[in-house]
Amino acid sequence: MNDSVIKCHAVDKAYANKAVLREVSLEVAAGSFVGLVGMNGSGKTTLLKTLLDLTICDSGSIQLFGRSHRDAAAREQMAYLPDRFVPPAYLRCKDFLKYMLELHGREYNKEKVVRLFAELELEPEILTASVQSLSKGMTQKLGLIACLLSEKQLLVLDEPMSGLDPRARVLVKQRLAHLKAQGVTVFFSSHALADVEEIADDMAVLHHGKLLYTGRTGEFMQQYKAETLEQAYMNCLSQTSTITAL
């Protein structure tokens, strides 16, 4: 069995006495792709931020690569793409990538950068353009490229397909498939259940701060008697609402 890259145990978090995460326990195995799904306000972004120690959990424990997530060394093999990614507007794209690579302890390699730009259909001339001149989709690609260039063993991506057009989504999925073949672990949140069904090995369903399901995507559809992940998700929420009302 694969070692766990992420291990959360009974994680609680509240803001102003409002529970956002409630006894969240899950594991992400090395080399797996795990999709975190849930409605707006379900706690997905908060959970991802706790992994990076950007948000301090009130109770419970989190381990990364077998070490406490509070230990900076545990996060050395992690790269993170936040939701609503907005890089510093005053930087050129090239400068932004150089800055991110320096933080990750990597050298800027123009050949690698241009190759990734080509894979995601960005013109190399964009490197000298200011970040603020980019469209939403181009900015998202820039953030993804920064994560890819980090060459980390764990990527934590909050809505990585946000702002991407259909063709760009296909290109990103192709690149993610390449990472899977290399044994990279990806833990990502998504509102697009079709994307989760396509690229995730396992999934976690977060609803009002509680995990309703963790496990294989195929088993989730079987458990909730549906032919698609979207319908299975709706059936899951419907059953939960029925139980809560009783």
C-alpha positions in Angstrom: 0.0 0.0 0.0 1.3 3.5 -0.8 2.5 5.8 2.0 0.3 8.7 2.8 1.5 12.1 1.6 -1.3 13.9 3.4 -2.9 12.6 6.6 -5.6 14.7 8.3 -7.1 13.5 11.6 -10.2 15.0 13.2 -9.4 18.5 12.0 -11.7 21.3 13.3 -11.8 24.9 12.3 -14.2 27.7 13.2 -14.4 31.4 12.4 -16.3 33.6 14.8 -17.8 30.5 16.5 -19.1 29.2 13.1 -17.8 25.7 12.4 -16.1 25.5 9.0 -14.4 22.1 9.3 -15.7 19.5 11.6 -13.7 16.4 12.5 -12.2 16.1 9.0 -10.1 13.0 8.6 -8.7 11.9 5.3 -5.5 10.5 3.7 -4.0 11.1 0.3 -1.7 8.3 -0.9 1.6 9.0 -2.7 1.2 9.2 -6.4 -2.6 9.5 -6.3 -4.9 12.2 -7.7 -7.6 13.2 -5.2 -10.5 15.5 -6.0 -12.1 17.6 -3.2 -15.7 18.5 -4.1 -18.4 20.5 -2.3 -20.6 23.5 -2.6 -19.4 27.1 -2.1 -18.8 27.6 1.6 -18.4 23.9 2.3 -14.8 24.4 3.7 -12.7 23.3 0.7 -10.4 26.3 0.6 -10.1 26.4 4.3 -9.0 22.7 4.3 -6.4 23.3 1.6 -5.1 26.4 3.5 -4.6 24.4 6.7 -2.3 22.0 4.9 0.0 24.9 4.1 -0.3 26.3 7.7 -1.9 29.4 6.2 -4.9 28.8 8.4 -4.4 27.3 11.9 -6.8 24.5 12.7 -8.4 24.6 16.2 -7.9 20.9 16.9 -6.8 17.7 15.2 -3.6 17.0 13.4 -2.2 17.2 9.9 0.9 15.3 8.6 2.7 15.9 5.3 5.2 13.2 4.2 5.0 11.8 7.7 5.8 15.1 9.5 3.7 17.7 11.2 2.4 20.3 8.7 3.6 23.0 11.1 7.2 22.0 10.3 8.3 24.1 7.3 10.5 21.2 6.2 7.3 19.1 5.7 6.1 21.5 3.1 9.3 21.6 1.1 8.0 19.2 -1.5 4.7 21.0 -1.9 3.5 23.6 -4.4 0.2 25.4 -4.1 -2.1 27.2 -6.5 -4.7 29.3 -4.6 -8.2 30.0 -5.7 -8.6 33.4 -7.3 -4.9 33.4 -8.2 -3.8 37.0 -8.6 0.0 37.4 -9.1 1.6 40.8 -8.4 0.5 43.2 -11.2 3.7 45.1 -11.3 5.8 42.1 -12.4 6.5 40.8 -15.9 5.5 37.1 -16.4 9.2 36.2 -16.6 10.0 38.0 -13.3 7.0 36.3 -11.6 8.3 32.8 -12.7 11.8 33.6 -11.6 10.6 34.8 -8.2 8.5 31.6 -7.7 11.3 29.3 -8.8 13.6 31.0 -6.4 11.1 30.4 -3.5 11.0 26.7 -4.6 14.8 26.4 -4.8 14.8 25.9 -8.6 16.8 27.5 -11.3 15.0 29.4 -14.1 15.4 27.4 -17.3 14.1 29.3 -20.3 13.9 26.1 -22.4 11.7 24.4 -19.9 9.5 27.5 -19.6 9.1 27.9 -23.3 8.2 24.2 -23.6 5.5 24.5 -21.0 4.2 27.7 -22.6 3.9 25.8 -25.9 2.1 22.9 -24.2 -0.5 25.3 -22.8 -0.6 27.4 -25.9 1.0 30.5 -24.5 3.2 32.5 -26.8 6.8 33.0 -25.5 6.5 36.7 -26.1 4.1 36.8 -23.1 7.1 36.3 -20.8 8.0 40.0 -21.3 4.4 41.2 -20.8 3.2 42.5 -17.5 1.1 40.2 -15.4 -1.8 42.8 -15.3 -2.1 42.6 -19.1 -3.1 38.9 -19.1 -6.6 37.6 -19.4 -8.1 35.4 -16.6 -7.3 32.2 -18.5 -3.7 33.3 -19.3 -3.2 34.3 -15.7 -4.4 30.9 -14.5 -2.1 29.1 -16.9 0.8 31.2 -15.5 0.0 30.0 -12.0 -0.2 26.4 -13.2 3.1 26.7 -15.0 4.8 28.0 -11.8 3.5 24.9 -10.0 4.7 22.6 -12.7 8.1 24.2 -12.9 8.6 23.7 -9.1 8.9 20.0 -9.8 7.5 19.2 -6.3 6.1 15.8 -5.4 2.8 17.2 -4.1 0.7 19.8 -5.9 -2.2 21.3 -4.0 -4.5 23.1 -6.5 -7.6 25.1 -5.5 -9.9 25.1 -8.6 -7.1 24.7 -11.1 -9.4 24.9 -14.1 -10.9 28.2 -13.1 -11.2 30.6 -16.0 -9.9 28.2 -18.6 -11.7 27.6 -21.8 -12.6 24.1 -23.0 -9.5 23.7 -25.1 -7.2 24.9 -22.3 -8.9 22.5 -19.9 -8.0 19.6 -22.2 -4.4 20.8 -22.4 -4.1 21.1 -18.6 -5.6 17.6 -18.1 -3.0 16.2 -20.6 -0.2 17.8 -18.6 -1.7 16.4 -15.3 -1.8 12.9 -16.9 1.9 13.3 -17.6 2.5 14.2 -13.9 0.5 11.1 -12.8 2.8 8.9 -14.9 5.8 10.5 -13.1 4.3 9.6 -9.7 3.4 13.1 -8.6 0.6 13.5 -6.0 -2.2 16.0 -6.8 -4.8 17.1 -4.3 -7.2 19.5 -5.9 -10.6 21.1 -5.4 -13.1 21.4 -8.2 -16.7 22.4 -8.8 -16.5 20.5 -12.2 -17.5 17.0 -11.2 -16.8 15.8 -14.8 -13.2 16.9 -14.3 -13.0 14.9 -11.1 -14.5 11.9 -12.7 -12.0 12.1 -15.5 -8.7 12.7 -13.7 -9.1 11.7 -10.0 -8.4 8.3 -8.6 -10.2 9.1 -5.3 -12.5 11.9 -4.1 -13.6 13.5 -0.9 -17.0 15.1 -0.6 -17.1 18.0 1.9 -20.5 19.3 2.9 -21.0 22.0 5.6 -17.5 21.2 6.9 -18.0 17.5 7.3 -16.7 14.7 5.0 -19.6 12.7 3.6 -17.4 10.4 1.6 -13.8 9.5 0.9 -12.7 6.8 -1.6 -12.8 5.7 -5.2 -14.8 7.8 -7.6 -16.3 4.6 -9.2 -17.3 3.2 -5.8 -19.0 6.6 -5.0 -21.2 6.2 -8.1 -22.0 2.6 -7.1 -22.9 3.6 -3.6 -25.2 6.3 -4.6 -26.6 4.4 -7.6 -25.8 6.7 -10.4 -24.1 6.5 -13.8 -22.3 9.9 -13.5 -20.4 11.5 -10.7 -22.7 14.5 -10.9 -25.8 12.5 -10.3 -24.1 10.5 -7.5 -23.2 13.8 -5.8 -26.8 15.0 -6.0 -28.0 11.7 -4.6 -25.4 11.9 -1.8 -26.6 15.4 -0.8 -30.2 14.4 -1.0 -29.7 11.4 1.3 -27.8 13.6 3.7 -30.6 16.2 3.8 -33.1 13.5 4.4 -31.1 12.0 7.3 -30.6 15.5 8.8 -34.3 16.2 8.7 -35.2 13.1 10.6 
